[in-house]
Amino acid sequence: MTAAPDQDRARSDFSMDTERRTLGQAGQDYVARLRGGELGALPALAGLVVLLVVFSSLSEQFLTLNNVANLLTQGAATALIGMGLVFVLLLGEIDLSAGTGSGVAAAVLALHYTEGGNLLGGMGTGVFYTFCLVLVLAGVLAGLTRLWVAIVPAAIALLIAALGVPANPWIEIVLAICVGASIGCLTGFLVSRVGIPSFVVTLALFLAWGGVVLQLIGEGGTLGISDNPVLFAVANRSLPVWASWVLFVVVVGGFAAINLGRQRTRLRKGLTAPPTALILVKIGALAILAALATWAMTVNRSPNPAVLSIAGIPYVVPIVLAVLVLATFVLDRTSYGRHVYAVGGNAEASRRAGIDVRRIRMSVFVVSSTIAALGAIVAASKVGSVDPQAGGGNTLLFAVGAAVIGGTSLFGGRGRVRDAVIGAAVIAVIDNGLRLQGQSAAVVSIVTGLVLLLAASVDALSRRRAPIAR
């Protein structure tokens, strides 16, 4: 007897999924994508595994709980700035000013805190009014490009500065993020509306913002924030043990709900969906790895356990995860994200399709600078102060390197936000592992540069293979 049509329709989505696309077919599709040059983050993940094995075999200290926790905080700022840069790189653009721009945000944060909210007294009359005018200009430029949402942070920063809002750690964080967004408005307008190449604009602003940081802090000066428990805790404290396990449940449960929900939605619409077995394998793998990591981080890692207890996942982990999830959702599940990929793939075709290319181009610089400001907060918290070198040095180079090493293409149109996190992990492991071996900063820079060069070569070669595979 054959099953009735109603009985067929009553089958679960899982059985429909198995009939439409098997685990073997999914594997064949993945291999085909690899052969077609779509390597994604696979090279970076493979390299990360190799590095972990090598350094753990060379040093007994590498996989200790204290060092693993240090690795998480060490790469957090780079990962955050890199995640913002992914938006810019997807358009085939570059933002060389993201580092020093984040330094400006950190300097304003520290100055507002140390001066008790009196930026006028801390900056001086001329610099303060120039600062306010720049914020007004940023809002006006956002309005001219019809990027309405970018007007809000400029207005908030202006109000905090003009009203002399008293110092408060949460106000400082909001102020820094709003200043970062305003910087992005200036950069994005010059690139999208004036038409200056992003390399030239951001190189000029790299130098200019570095000078602004020096002006705000003073040559040889330092603005300390370590006496504030909230600001200092961002990169130097950990979640309670119970909150660490709550985070584990939220991460694994959220991942399972999103993937299974997306699969059911695609099946309901008659679209091809990943096989259930593959999704369950991913969920199981994440659950096991996350459980092991959470358990390890909730063990007391204090060098003197009898006197002091240090246990729990560092605060920077949920911060990075929150930005990762939000940015991934924006790029993968919103029309704005689809427009970013479209413009990065072919700007002229996107314009003909009705996409406001100039607004998209400006917006990615706002996103980049905003997330970079969050990275600056983490970096300032890590050292407990802001100095004239904030955002300078290798900050930008490592952030760009993190995105490229992770798999984001320098040619635009291809990349994921997670690439920056994976790449930042690679850079942090290289730096940490080599320093445990007693290597100098010169050797660390050489090795990191060679890894970046290798990642760029893989990207270029994979793009050359892609047309052949089609």
C-alpha positions as a Markdown table, in Angstrom:
| # | Residue | x | y | z |
|---|---|---|---|---|
| 1 | Met | 0.0 | 0.0 | 0.0 |
| 2 | Thr | 1.2 | 3.5 | -0.8 |
| 3 | Ala | 1.0 | 6.2 | 1.8 |
| 4 | Ala | -1.8 | 8.7 | 1.3 |
| 5 | Pro | -0.9 | 12.3 | 0.1 |
| 6 | Asp | -1.9 | 13.7 | 3.5 |
| 7 | Gln | 0.4 | 11.2 | 5.3 |
| 8 | Asp | 3.2 | 12.2 | 3.0 |
| 9 | Arg | 2.7 | 15.8 | 3.9 |
| 10 | Ala | 2.5 | 14.9 | 7.5 |
| 11 | Arg | 6.1 | 13.7 | 7.5 |
| 12 | Ser | 8.4 | 15.7 | 9.6 |
| 13 | Asp | 10.7 | 18.3 | 8.1 |
| 14 | Phe | 13.6 | 16.1 | 9.1 |
| 15 | Ser | 12.5 | 13.2 | 6.8 |
| 16 | Met | 11.9 | 15.7 | 3.9 |
| 17 | Asp | 15.4 | 17.0 | 4.5 |
| 18 | Thr | 17.0 | 13.6 | 4.3 |
| 19 | Glu | 15.2 | 12.9 | 1.0 |
| 20 | Arg | 16.2 | 16.3 | -0.5 |
| 21 | Arg | 19.8 | 16.5 | 0.4 |
| 22 | Thr | 21.9 | 13.8 | 2.1 |
| 23 | Leu | 25.0 | 14.1 | 4.2 |
| 24 | Gly | 27.0 | 12.6 | 1.3 |
| 25 | Gln | 25.6 | 15.2 | -1.1 |
| 26 | Ala | 26.5 | 18.0 | 1.3 |
| 27 | Gly | 30.0 | 16.7 | 1.5 |
| 28 | Gln | 30.3 | 16.5 | -2.2 |
| 29 | Asp | 29.1 | 20.1 | -2.5 |
| 30 | Tyr | 31.7 | 21.2 | 0.0 |
| 31 | Val | 34.5 | 19.4 | -1.8 |
| 32 | Ala | 33.3 | 21.0 | -5.1 |
| 33 | Arg | 33.5 | 24.5 | -3.5 |
| 34 | Leu | 37.0 | 23.8 | -2.2 |
| 35 | Arg | 38.1 | 22.7 | -5.7 |
| 36 | Gly | 36.5 | 25.8 | -7.1 |
| 37 | Gly | 38.6 | 28.1 | -4.9 |
| 38 | Glu | 36.1 | 28.8 | -2.1 |
| 39 | Leu | 38.5 | 27.9 | 0.7 |
| 40 | Gly | 36.9 | 30.2 | 3.3 |
| 41 | Ala | 38.5 | 29.9 | 6.7 |
| 42 | Leu | 39.8 | 26.4 | 6.2 |
| 43 | Pro | 43.5 | 27.3 | 5.6 |
| 44 | Ala | 43.4 | 29.6 | 8.7 |
| 45 | Leu | 41.8 | 26.9 | 10.9 |
| 46 | Ala | 44.3 | 24.3 | 9.7 |
| 47 | Gly | 47.1 | 26.6 | 10.4 |
| 48 | Leu | 45.7 | 27.4 | 13.9 |
| 49 | Val | 45.6 | 23.7 | 14.7 |
| 50 | Val | 49.2 | 23.2 | 13.5 |
| 51 | Leu | 50.4 | 26.2 | 15.6 |
| 52 | Leu | 48.6 | 24.9 | 18.7 |
| 53 | Val | 50.2 | 21.5 | 18.3 |
| 54 | Val | 53.7 | 22.9 | 17.6 |
| 55 | Phe | 53.7 | 25.4 | 20.5 |
| 56 | Ser | 52.2 | 23.0 | 23.0 |
| 57 | Ser | 54.9 | 20.5 | 22.2 |
| 58 | Leu | 57.6 | 23.2 | 22.6 |
| 59 | Ser | 56.4 | 24.7 | 25.8 |
| 60 | Glu | 54.7 | 23.2 | 28.9 |
| 61 | Gln | 53.4 | 26.7 | 29.7 |
| 62 | Phe | 51.5 | 27.2 | 26.5 |
| 63 | Leu | 48.3 | 25.3 | 27.3 |
| 64 | Thr | 48.2 | 26.2 | 31.0 |
| 65 | Leu | 44.9 | 27.8 | 32.1 |
| 66 | Asn | 46.6 | 31.1 | 32.8 |
| 67 | Asn | 48.1 | 31.3 | 29.4 |
| 68 | Val | 44.9 | 30.3 | 27.6 |
| 69 | Ala | 43.0 | 33.0 | 29.4 |
| 70 | Asn | 45.8 | 35.4 | 28.5 |
| 71 | Leu | 45.4 | 34.4 | 24.8 |
| 72 | Leu | 41.7 | 35.2 | 24.9 |
| 73 | Thr | 42.2 | 38.7 | 26.2 |
| 74 | Gln | 45.4 | 39.2 | 24.1 |
| 75 | Gly | 43.6 | 38.8 | 20.8 |
| 76 | Ala | 40.3 | 40.4 | 21.7 |
| 77 | Ala | 41.1 | 44.0 | 20.6 |
| 78 | Thr | 42.6 | 42.8 | 17.3 |
| 79 | Ala | 39.6 | 40.6 | 16.7 |
| 80 | Leu | 37.1 | 43.4 | 17.3 |
| 81 | Ile | 38.9 | 45.9 | 15.0 |
| 82 | Gly | 39.3 | 43.2 | 12.4 |
| 83 | Met | 35.6 | 42.4 | 12.5 |
| 84 | Gly | 34.8 | 46.0 | 11.7 |
| 85 | Leu | 37.4 | 46.0 | 8.9 |
| 86 | Val | 35.7 | 43.0 | 7.3 |
| 87 | Phe | 32.8 | 45.3 | 6.2 |
| 88 | Val | 35.3 | 47.6 | 4.5 |
| 89 | Leu | 37.3 | 44.8 | 2.9 |
| 90 | Leu | 34.1 | 43.3 | 1.5 |
| 91 | Leu | 33.8 | 46.3 | -0.8 |
| 92 | Gly | 37.4 | 46.0 | -1.9 |
| 93 | Glu | 38.3 | 49.1 | 0.1 |
| 94 | Ile | 40.8 | 49.6 | 2.9 |
| 95 | Asp | 40.7 | 51.6 | 6.2 |
| 96 | Leu | 44.2 | 52.4 | 7.3 |
| 97 | Ser | 42.9 | 54.9 | 9.9 |
| 98 | Ala | 41.0 | 52.4 | 11.9 |
| 99 | Gly | 43.8 | 52.0 | 14.4 |
| 100 | Thr | 44.6 | 55.6 | 15.2 |
| 101 | Gly | 40.9 | 56.5 | 14.9 |
| 102 | Ser | 40.2 | 54.0 | 17.7 |
| 103 | Gly | 43.1 | 55.7 | 19.5 |
| 104 | Val | 41.1 | 59.0 | 19.4 |
| 105 | Ala | 38.0 | 57.3 | 20.8 |
| 106 | Ala | 40.1 | 55.8 | 23.6 |
| 107 | Ala | 41.8 | 59.2 | 24.3 |
| 108 | Val | 38.4 | 61.0 | 24.5 |
| 109 | Leu | 37.2 | 58.3 | 26.9 |
| 110 | Ala | 40.2 | 58.6 | 29.2 |
| 111 | Leu | 40.2 | 62.4 | 29.1 |
| 112 | His | 36.5 | 62.6 | 29.9 |
| 113 | Tyr | 37.0 | 60.2 | 32.8 |
| 114 | Thr | 40.1 | 61.8 | 34.3 |
| 115 | Glu | 38.7 | 65.3 | 34.0 |
| 116 | Gly | 35.4 | 64.3 | 35.7 |
| 117 | Gly | 33.4 | 65.0 | 32.5 |
| 118 | Asn | 34.9 | 68.4 | 31.9 |
| 119 | Leu | 36.2 | 68.0 | 28.3 |
| 120 | Leu | 36.4 | 71.8 | 27.9 |
| 121 | Gly | 38.9 | 72.0 | 30.7 |
| 122 | Gly | 40.8 | 68.9 | 29.6 |
| 123 | Met | 41.1 | 69.9 | 25.9 |
| 124 | Gly | 41.3 | 73.6 | 26.1 |
| 125 | Thr | 38.9 | 76.0 | 24.5 |
| 126 | Gly | 40.2 | 75.9 | 20.9 |
| 127 | Val | 40.5 | 72.1 | 20.8 |
| 128 | Phe | 37.1 | 71.6 | 22.5 |
| 129 | Tyr | 35.2 | 73.7 | 20.1 |
| 130 | Thr | 37.0 | 72.2 | 17.2 |
| 131 | Phe | 36.0 | 68.8 | 18.5 |
| 132 | Cys | 32.3 | 69.8 | 18.8 |
| 133 | Leu | 32.4 | 71.3 | 15.3 |
| 134 | Val | 33.8 | 68.0 | 13.9 |
| 135 | Leu | 30.9 | 66.1 | 15.6 |
| 136 | Val | 28.4 | 68.5 | 14.0 |
| 137 | Leu | 30.1 | 68.1 | 10.6 |
| 138 | Ala | 29.9 | 64.3 | 11.0 |
| 139 | Gly | 26.2 | 64.5 | 11.6 |
| 140 | Val | 25.7 | 66.8 | 8.6 |
| 141 | Leu | 27.7 | 64.6 | 6.3 |
| 142 | Ala | 25.7 | 61.5 | 7.4 |
| 143 | Gly | 22.5 | 63.5 | 6.6 |
| 144 | Leu | 23.7 | 64.5 | 3.2 |
| 145 | Thr | 24.4 | 60.8 | 2.4 |
| 146 | Arg | 21.0 | 59.9 | 3.9 |
| 147 | Leu | 22.7 | 57.6 | 6.4 |
| 148 | Trp | 20.2 | 58.7 | 9.1 |
| 149 | Val | 21.3 | 56.2 | 11.7 |
| 150 | Ala | 24.8 | 57.7 | 11.8 |
| 151 | Ile | 23.5 | 61.1 | 12.9 |
| 152 | Val | 22.5 | 59.7 | 16.3 |
| 153 | Pro | 26.0 | 58.8 | 17.7 |
| 154 | Ala | 27.3 | 62.2 | 16.5 |
| 155 | Ala | 24.5 | 63.9 | 18.3 |
| 156 | Ile | 25.0 | 61.9 | 21.5 |
| 157 | Ala | 28.7 | 62.6 | 21.6 |
| 158 | Leu | 28.0 | 66.3 | 21.1 |
| 159 | Leu | 25.5 | 66.4 | 24.0 |
| 160 | Ile | 27.8 | 64.5 | 26.3 |
| 161 | Ala | 30.6 | 67.0 | 25.5 |
| 162 | Ala | 28.6 | 70.2 | 25.5 |
| 163 | Leu | 26.6 | 69.4 | 28.6 |
| 164 | Gly | 29.6 | 68.3 | 30.6 |
| 165 | Val | 28.0 | 65.1 | 31.7 |
| 166 | Pro | 29.8 | 63.9 | 34.8 |
| 167 | Ala | 32.2 | 61.0 | 34.5 |
| 168 | Asn | 30.7 | 57.6 | 34.6 |
| 169 | Pro | 32.2 | 54.4 | 33.1 |
| 170 | Trp | 29.1 | 53.6 | 31.1 |
| 171 | Ile | 29.0 | 57.2 | 29.7 |
| 172 | Glu | 32.7 | 56.9 | 28.8 |
| 173 | Ile | 32.0 | 53.7 | 26.9 |
| 174 | Val | 29.0 | 55.3 | 25.0 |
| 175 | Leu | 31.1 | 58.4 | 24.3 |
| 176 | Ala | 34.0 | 56.4 | 22.8 |
| 177 | Ile | 31.7 | 54.4 | 20.6 |
| 178 | Cys | 29.9 | 57.5 | 19.4 |
| 179 | Val | 33.2 | 59.2 | 18.6 |
| 180 | Gly | 34.3 | 56.2 | 16.6 |
| 181 | Ala | 31.0 | 56.3 | 14.6 |
| 182 | Ser | 31.5 | 60.0 | 13.9 |
| 183 | Ile | 35.1 | 59.4 | 12.7 |
| 184 | Gly | 33.6 | 56.8 | 10.3 |
| 185 | Cys | 31.2 | 59.4 | 8.9 |
| 186 | Leu | 34.1 | 61.7 | 7.9 |
| 187 | Thr | 36.1 | 58.9 | 6.3 |
| 188 | Gly | 33.1 | 57.4 | 4.5 |
| 189 | Phe | 32.0 | 60.7 | 3.1 |
| 190 | Leu | 35.4 | 61.5 | 1.6 |
| 191 | Val | 35.5 | 58.1 | 0.0 |
| 192 | Ser | 31.9 | 57.7 | -1.2 |
| 193 | Arg | 30.8 | 61.3 | -2.0 |
| 194 | Val | 34.1 | 63.2 | -2.7 |
| 195 | Gly | 35.5 | 60.1 | -4.5 |
| 196 | Ile | 39.0 | 60.1 | -3.0 |
| 197 | Pro | 40.5 | 56.6 | -3.1 |
| 198 | Ser | 40.1 | 55.0 | 0.3 |
| 199 | Phe | 43.9 | 54.2 | 0.5 |
| 200 | Val | 44.7 | 57.9 | 0.2 |
| 201 | Val | 42.0 | 59.1 | 2.6 |
| 202 | Thr | 42.7 | 56.7 | 5.3 |
| 203 | Leu | 46.5 | 57.1 | 5.0 |
| 204 | Ala | 46.0 | 60.8 | 5.5 |
| 205 | Leu | 43.7 | 60.3 | 8.4 |
| 206 | Phe | 46.0 | 57.7 | 9.9 |
| 207 | Leu | 48.5 | 60.5 | 10.3 |
| 208 | Ala | 46.0 | 63.1 | 11.4 |
| 209 | Trp | 44.3 | 61.0 | 14.1 |
| 210 | Gly | 47.7 | 60.0 | 15.4 |
| 211 | Gly | 48.4 | 63.7 | 15.9 |
| 212 | Val | 45.0 | 64.2 | 17.5 |
| 213 | Val | 45.8 | 61.5 | 20.1 |
| 214 | Leu | 49.1 | 63.2 | 20.8 |
| 215 | Gln | 47.3 | 66.6 | 21.2 |
| 216 | Leu | 44.7 | 65.2 | 23.6 |
| 217 | Ile | 47.1 | 63.3 | 25.8 |
| 218 | Gly | 50.3 | 65.3 | 25.5 |
| 219 | Glu | 53.7 | 64.1 | 24.5 |
| 220 | Gly | 55.0 | 61.6 | 27.1 |
| 221 | Gly | 51.7 | 61.8 | 29.0 |
| 222 | Thr | 49.4 | 59.0 | 30.1 |
| 223 | Leu | 45.7 | 58.9 | 31.1 |
| 224 | Gly | 45.0 | 56.2 | 33.6 |
| 225 | Ile | 41.7 | 54.4 | 33.9 |
| 226 | Ser | 42.8 | 51.4 | 36.0 |
| 227 | Asp | 41.3 | 52.9 | 39.2 |
| 228 | Asn | 37.8 | 52.5 | 37.7 |
| 229 | Pro | 36.5 | 49.0 | 38.4 |
| 230 | Val | 34.1 | 48.8 | 35.4 |
| 231 | Leu | 36.6 | 50.1 | 32.8 |
| 232 | Phe | 39.4 | 48.0 | 34.2 |
| 233 | Ala | 37.2 | 44.9 | 34.4 |
| 234 | Val | 36.5 | 44.8 | 30.7 |
| 235 | Ala | 39.7 | 43.1 | 29.8 |
| 236 | Asn | 41.0 | 42.1 | 33.2 |
| 237 | Arg | 38.2 | 40.4 | 35.0 |
| 238 | Ser | 36.1 | 37.3 | 34.5 |
| 239 | Leu | 32.5 | 36.2 | 34.7 |
| 240 | Pro | 31.3 | 34.4 | 37.8 |
| 241 | Val | 31.4 | 30.6 | 37.4 |
| 242 | Trp | 27.6 | 30.3 | 37.2 |
| 243 | Ala | 27.5 | 33.1 | 34.6 |
| 244 | Ser | 30.1 | 31.3 | 32.6 |
| 245 | Trp | 27.9 | 28.2 | 32.4 |
| 246 | Val | 24.9 | 30.4 | 31.5 |
| 247 | Leu | 26.9 | 31.8 | 28.6 |
| 248 | Phe | 27.7 | 28.2 | 27.5 |
| 249 | Val | 23.9 | 27.3 | 27.5 |
| 250 | Val | 23.1 | 30.6 | 25.6 |
| 251 | Val | 25.8 | 30.0 | 23.0 |
| 252 | Val | 25.0 | 26.4 | 22.3 |
| 253 | Gly | 21.3 | 26.8 | 22.6 |
| 254 | Gly | 21.3 | 29.9 | 20.3 |
| 255 | Phe | 23.4 | 28.1 | 17.7 |
| 256 | Ala | 21.1 | 25.1 | 17.7 |
| 257 | Ala | 17.9 | 27.2 | 17.5 |
| 258 | Ile | 19.2 | 29.4 | 14.7 |
| 259 | Asn | 20.5 | 26.6 | 12.5 |
| 260 | Leu | 17.5 | 24.3 | 13.0 |
| 261 | Gly | 15.1 | 27.2 | 12.6 |
| 262 | Arg | 16.8 | 28.3 | 9.4 |
| 263 | Gln | 16.6 | 24.7 | 8.1 |
| 264 | Arg | 12.9 | 24.4 | 8.8 |
| 265 | Thr | 12.2 | 27.8 | 7.1 |
| 266 | Arg | 14.1 | 26.8 | 4.0 |
| 267 | Leu | 12.3 | 23.4 | 3.8 |
| 268 | Arg | 8.9 | 25.1 | 4.3 |
| 269 | Lys | 9.7 | 27.4 | 1.4 |
| 270 | Gly | 10.8 | 24.5 | -0.8 |
| 271 | Leu | 14.5 | 25.5 | -0.8 |
| 272 | Thr | 17.5 | 23.2 | -0.5 |
| 273 | Ala | 18.6 | 22.9 | 3.1 |
| 274 | Pro | 21.6 | 21.3 | 4.9 |
| 275 | Pro | 20.9 | 17.7 | 6.0 |
| 276 | Thr | 19.8 | 17.4 | 9.6 |
| 277 | Ala | 22.7 | 15.0 | 10.4 |
| 278 | Leu | 25.2 | 17.7 | 9.4 |
| 279 | Ile | 23.5 | 20.3 | 11.6 |
| 280 | Leu | 23.3 | 17.9 | 14.5 |
| 281 | Val | 27.0 | 17.1 | 14.1 |
| 282 | Lys | 27.9 | 20.8 | 14.2 |
| 283 | Ile | 25.8 | 21.4 | 17.3 |
| 284 | Gly | 27.3 | 18.4 | 19.0 |
| 285 | Ala | 30.8 | 19.5 | 18.1 |
| 286 | Leu | 30.2 | 23.0 | 19.4 |
| 287 | Ala | 28.6 | 21.7 | 22.6 |
| 288 | Ile | 31.6 | 19.4 | 23.4 |
| 289 | Leu | 34.2 | 22.1 | 22.6 |
| 290 | Ala | 32.3 | 24.8 | 24.4 |
| 291 | Ala | 31.7 | 22.6 | 27.5 |
| 292 | Leu | 35.4 | 21.7 | 27.7 |
| 293 | Ala | 36.5 | 25.3 | 27.3 |
| 294 | Thr | 33.9 | 26.5 | 29.9 |
| 295 | Trp | 35.0 | 23.8 | 32.4 |
| 296 | Ala | 38.7 | 24.7 | 31.9 |
| 297 | Met | 38.0 | 28.4 | 32.4 |
| 298 | Thr | 35.9 | 27.8 | 35.6 |
| 299 | Val | 38.8 | 26.0 | 37.3 |
| 300 | Asn | 40.7 | 28.3 | 39.7 |
| 301 | Arg | 43.7 | 29.4 | 37.8 |
| 302 | Ser | 45.2 | 31.6 | 40.5 |
| 303 | Pro | 48.9 | 31.1 | 41.1 |
| 304 | Asn | 48.0 | 31.1 | 44.9 |
| 305 | Pro | 44.6 | 29.4 | 45.1 |
| 306 | Ala | 44.5 | 29.5 | 48.9 |
| 307 | Val | 44.7 | 33.3 | 48.9 |
| 308 | Leu | 43.0 | 34.3 | 45.6 |
| 309 | Ser | 40.5 | 32.7 | 43.3 |
| 310 | Ile | 40.6 | 33.5 | 39.6 |
| 311 | Ala | 37.9 | 31.5 | 37.7 |
| 312 | Gly | 35.4 | 32.1 | 35.0 |
| 313 | Ile | 35.4 | 33.1 | 31.3 |
| 314 | Pro | 37.0 | 36.6 | 30.7 |
| 315 | Tyr | 34.5 | 39.4 | 30.1 |
| 316 | Val | 36.0 | 40.0 | 26.6 |
| 317 | Val | 34.7 | 36.6 | 25.4 |
| 318 | Pro | 31.0 | 37.5 | 25.6 |
| 319 | Ile | 31.8 | 41.0 | 24.2 |
| 320 | Val | 33.6 | 39.4 | 21.1 |
| 321 | Leu | 30.8 | 36.8 | 20.7 |
| 322 | Ala | 28.1 | 39.5 | 20.9 |
| 323 | Val | 29.7 | 41.6 | 18.1 |
| 324 | Leu | 30.4 | 38.4 | 16.1 |
| 325 | Val | 26.7 | 37.3 | 16.3 |
| 326 | Leu | 25.3 | 40.7 | 15.6 |
| 327 | Ala | 27.6 | 41.5 | 12.7 |
| 328 | Thr | 27.1 | 38.0 | 11.2 |
| 329 | Phe | 23.3 | 38.5 | 11.4 |
| 330 | Val | 23.5 | 41.9 | 9.7 |
| 331 | Leu | 25.6 | 40.5 | 6.8 |
| 332 | Asp | 23.8 | 37.2 | 6.4 |
| 333 | Arg | 20.2 | 37.9 | 7.2 |
| 334 | Thr | 19.4 | 41.5 | 6.3 |
| 335 | Ser | 19.0 | 43.4 | 3.0 |
| 336 | Tyr | 21.8 | 45.7 | 4.0 |
| 337 | Gly | 24.2 | 42.8 | 4.3 |
| 338 | Arg | 23.1 | 41.5 | 0.9 |
| 339 | His | 23.7 | 45.0 | -0.5 |
| 340 | Val | 27.2 | 45.0 | 1.0 |
| 341 | Tyr | 28.1 | 41.8 | -0.8 |
| 342 | Ala | 26.5 | 42.9 | -4.0 |
| 343 | Val | 28.4 | 46.2 | -4.1 |
| 344 | Gly | 31.6 | 44.4 | -3.2 |
| 345 | Gly | 31.0 | 41.9 | -6.1 |
| 346 | Asn | 30.1 | 44.4 | -8.7 |
| 347 | Ala | 29.4 | 48.1 | -7.8 |
| 348 | Glu | 28.1 | 49.1 | -11.3 |
| 349 | Ala | 25.6 | 46.2 | -11.5 |
| 350 | Ser | 24.5 | 47.0 | -8.0 |
| 351 | Arg | 23.9 | 50.7 | -8.9 |
| 352 | Arg | 21.9 | 49.6 | -12.0 |
| 353 | Ala | 19.8 | 47.3 | -9.7 |
| 354 | Gly | 18.8 | 50.3 | -7.6 |
| 355 | Ile | 21.2 | 50.0 | -4.7 |
| 356 | Asp | 22.5 | 53.3 | -3.3 |
| 357 | Val | 26.2 | 52.5 | -3.7 |
| 358 | Arg | 27.5 | 55.7 | -2.1 |
| 359 | Arg | 25.4 | 55.2 | 1.0 |
| 360 | Ile | 26.6 | 51.6 | 1.3 |
| 361 | Arg | 30.2 | 52.6 | 0.8 |
| 362 | Met | 29.9 | 55.3 | 3.5 |
| 363 | Ser | 28.1 | 53.0 | 5.9 |
| 364 | Val | 30.9 | 50.3 | 6.0 |
| 365 | Phe | 33.4 | 52.9 | 7.2 |
| 366 | Val | 31.0 | 54.0 | 9.9 |
| 367 | Val | 30.6 | 50.3 | 11.0 |
| 368 | Ser | 34.3 | 49.8 | 10.9 |
| 369 | Ser | 35.1 | 52.8 | 13.0 |
| 370 | Thr | 32.4 | 52.1 | 15.5 |
| 371 | Ile | 33.6 | 48.5 | 16.2 |
| 372 | Ala | 37.2 | 49.8 | 16.2 |
| 373 | Ala | 36.2 | 52.1 | 19.1 |
| 374 | Leu | 34.9 | 49.1 | 21.0 |
| 375 | Gly | 38.3 | 47.4 | 20.3 |
| 376 | Ala | 40.0 | 50.5 | 21.7 |
| 377 | Ile | 38.0 | 50.3 | 24.9 |
| 378 | Val | 39.2 | 46.7 | 25.3 |
| 379 | Ala | 42.8 | 47.6 | 24.5 |
| 380 | Ala | 42.8 | 50.5 | 27.0 |
| 381 | Ser | 41.3 | 48.3 | 29.7 |
| 382 | Lys | 44.0 | 45.7 | 29.1 |
| 383 | Val | 46.8 | 48.1 | 30.0 |
| 384 | Gly | 44.8 | 50.3 | 32.3 |
| 385 | Ser | 45.7 | 53.5 | 30.6 |
| 386 | Val | 45.8 | 55.4 | 27.3 |
| 387 | Asp | 49.0 | 56.9 | 26.0 |
| 388 | Pro | 50.0 | 58.9 | 22.8 |
| 389 | Gln | 50.7 | 55.6 | 21.0 |
| 390 | Ala | 47.1 | 54.4 | 21.4 |
| 391 | Gly | 45.9 | 52.8 | 18.2 |
| 392 | Gly | 49.3 | 53.2 | 16.5 |
| 393 | Gly | 52.1 | 50.7 | 15.9 |
| 394 | Asn | 51.0 | 47.4 | 14.8 |
| 395 | Thr | 47.3 | 47.8 | 15.9 |
| 396 | Leu | 45.9 | 48.3 | 12.4 |
| 397 | Leu | 48.4 | 45.9 | 10.7 |
| 398 | Phe | 47.4 | 43.1 | 13.0 |
| 399 | Ala | 43.7 | 43.8 | 12.6 |
| 400 | Val | 43.9 | 43.8 | 8.8 |
| 401 | Gly | 46.1 | 40.8 | 8.9 |
| 402 | Ala | 43.5 | 39.0 | 11.1 |
| 403 | Ala | 40.7 | 39.5 | 8.6 |
| 404 | Val | 42.9 | 38.4 | 5.6 |
| 405 | Ile | 44.5 | 35.5 | 7.4 |
| 406 | Gly | 41.0 | 34.3 | 8.4 |
| 407 | Gly | 39.9 | 34.2 | 4.8 |
| 408 | Thr | 38.4 | 37.6 | 3.9 |
| 409 | Ser | 39.4 | 38.6 | 0.4 |
| 410 | Leu | 41.3 | 41.8 | -0.3 |
| 411 | Phe | 39.6 | 42.0 | -3.7 |
| 412 | Gly | 36.1 | 42.4 | -2.2 |
| 413 | Gly | 32.9 | 40.5 | -2.3 |
| 414 | Arg | 34.0 | 37.5 | -0.2 |
| 415 | Gly | 34.5 | 37.1 | 3.5 |
| 416 | Arg | 32.8 | 36.5 | 6.8 |
| 417 | Val | 33.0 | 38.3 | 10.1 |
| 418 | Arg | 34.2 | 35.2 | 11.8 |
| 419 | Asp | 37.3 | 35.4 | 9.6 |
| 420 | Ala | 38.7 | 38.2 | 11.7 |
| 421 | Val | 38.2 | 36.2 | 14.9 |
| 422 | Ile | 40.0 | 33.1 | 13.5 |
| 423 | Gly | 42.8 | 35.3 | 12.1 |
| 424 | Ala | 43.2 | 37.2 | 15.4 |
| 425 | Ala | 43.5 | 33.8 | 17.1 |
| 426 | Val | 46.3 | 32.8 | 14.7 |
| 427 | Ile | 48.2 | 36.1 | 15.4 |
| 428 | Ala | 47.7 | 35.8 | 19.1 |
| 429 | Val | 49.0 | 32.2 | 19.1 |
| 430 | Ile | 52.0 | 33.2 | 17.0 |
| 431 | Asp | 52.9 | 36.1 | 19.3 |
| 432 | Asn | 52.3 | 34.2 | 22.5 |
| 433 | Gly | 54.0 | 31.0 | 21.4 |
| 434 | Leu | 57.1 | 32.7 | 20.1 |
| 435 | Arg | 57.5 | 34.9 | 23.2 |
| 436 | Leu | 57.3 | 31.8 | 25.4 |
| 437 | Gln | 60.2 | 30.5 | 23.4 |
| 438 | Gly | 62.2 | 33.6 | 24.2 |
| 439 | Gln | 62.0 | 35.1 | 20.7 |
| 440 | Ser | 62.3 | 38.8 | 20.1 |
| 441 | Ala | 59.7 | 41.2 | 18.8 |
| 442 | Ala | 61.6 | 41.2 | 15.5 |
| 443 | Val | 61.1 | 37.4 | 15.0 |
| 444 | Val | 57.4 | 37.7 | 16.0 |
| 445 | Ser | 56.9 | 40.4 | 13.3 |
| 446 | Ile | 58.7 | 38.5 | 10.7 |
| 447 | Val | 56.7 | 35.3 | 11.3 |
| 448 | Thr | 53.4 | 37.2 | 11.4 |
| 449 | Gly | 54.3 | 39.0 | 8.2 |
| 450 | Leu | 55.1 | 35.7 | 6.4 |
| 451 | Val | 51.8 | 34.2 | 7.6 |
| 452 | Leu | 49.9 | 37.2 | 6.2 |
| 453 | Leu | 51.8 | 36.9 | 2.9 |
| 454 | Leu | 50.9 | 33.3 | 2.7 |
| 455 | Ala | 47.2 | 34.0 | 3.4 |
| 456 | Ala | 47.1 | 36.7 | 0.7 |
| 457 | Ser | 48.8 | 34.3 | -1.8 |
| 458 | Val | 46.2 | 31.6 | -1.0 |
| 459 | Asp | 43.4 | 34.2 | -1.6 |
| 460 | Ala | 44.9 | 35.3 | -4.9 |
| 461 | Leu | 45.4 | 31.7 | -6.1 |
| 462 | Ser | 41.9 | 30.6 | -5.1 |
| 463 | Arg | 40.4 | 33.5 | -7.0 |
| 464 | Arg | 42.4 | 32.5 | -10.1 |
| 465 | Arg | 41.0 | 28.9 | -9.8 |
| 466 | Ala | 37.4 | 30.0 | -9.4 |
| 467 | Pro | 36.7 | 30.9 | -13.0 |
| 468 | Ile | 38.3 | 27.7 | -14.2 |
| 469 | Ala | 36.1 | 25.6 | -11.9 |
| 470 | Arg | 33.0 | 27.2 | -13.4 |
